[in-house]
Amino acid sequence: MSKGRILIVAYTFPPGEGGVGMASFEMAKGLRALGWDIHVLTREQNLPDDQSRPECCSVTSMPDSLTEDSPRLREYLDTLLEGLKPDFIIYHSWSNWCREELMEYAGAHRIPFILRSHGTGTNFSAFFRLRYPPFFGMKKWIGSFLSTRKSVLRTGKDAPLNQLVFLEPCGTLFKGFDYYYASKLKLPNACCIPNTFPALQRGTPFFREKYGLAGVSLFTCAASACTTKQQLLFIRHAKRMNLQNIVFLFLVPQRNPYAEQMEKAIGDHPGFRILYNLPRHEVEAAISESDAMFLYSYQEQQPLCILEAMSCGIPWIAPDIGCISVLKGGIMLKSRTAGCLKKALTSMLDPDTRKSLGAAGLRQWQQRYAPHAVYAQWEALLRSAKKSESIQAHEL
């Protein structure tokens, strides 16, 4: 018997790229396994199916043309939701995609609306140096705070049945500003629940042999090729170090213009490899057979690839961004400079260091990020939200 029906809304959903899509996919799988009836609403992406990722629930893909016509969009959502009759709506990220319309519907029909935050972009360099010219970058940067503030107030303070769910109790002006602002407001309907997924299993090794990576130290980055992830900067810094018997492997879902720049920067250097669009089981094998995982991003909140590494005892290297500072099992870079990176890589080449860090990360993952720990929190939240809805309905 179903525990209830949940509509999960995500701007992107597999087979598309992105951490938000993967997090919503894992949530759909996990909650369905616990007896919830799950339906997903997402954008129409027109991407080929990934046969290595099994279908986890029913999915409605909505064409972008509808979002350009507000009356048609509201009519479409009304019809969809009247047919689905969800008990809860879980909306992933602060995207503006249908968020206001869904919140209005939820409020009018007394459906608990849960916004699952994946962080906000208030990193100064993201706006000032990398995306926009100085004046416009400053304007966009300041605007990002105002936009986040408005969204937190609109979602967390103005609607009693809404819930805000952050990844970690960790936030400052420049990292996790949405949590920082919500905590300053002392919102009673805000809490923290991390991402989760089944632990990666270390099976019979095959990945290194298949791709000619046996006998080297393998450091892997599993991320979309884009400016945010800063793979080009990593390549430039790592090439200067002239490290021997080490390969930096980039697992990239889709080849794009940024990936082409990466290829050009690498040239014929034997210390770098890019593999595109691997099936999911090979991505998992690459992570579990690596000596370490790495990220060089300027904007993350709780990177799934780092949690994946922790789940199978693989250490990691990443900058001090988002919630990285609360994670164990790796080396956090104070800054993205060649000097800091070289120091971290040199330390990570020591087998004892890798073993110690990997064990620490695995322990933390088992205690805090494993599915049994995370979904217990989600089910408690859903029970609480349903109770609040019943109380409000009784008062009316």
Beta strands, then each sheet from edge to edge (+ up, - down):
strand 1: 5-10
strand 2: 37-43
strand 3: 58-62
strand 4: 88-92
strand 5: 113-116
strand 6: 163-166
strand 7: 190-192
strand 8: 217-222
strand 9: 246-252
strand 10: 272-276
strand 11: 292-294
strand 12: 316-319
strand 13: 330-333
sheet 1: 3+ 2+ 1+ 4+ 5+ 6+ 7+
sheet 2: 10+ 9+ 8+ 11+ 12+ 13+
end
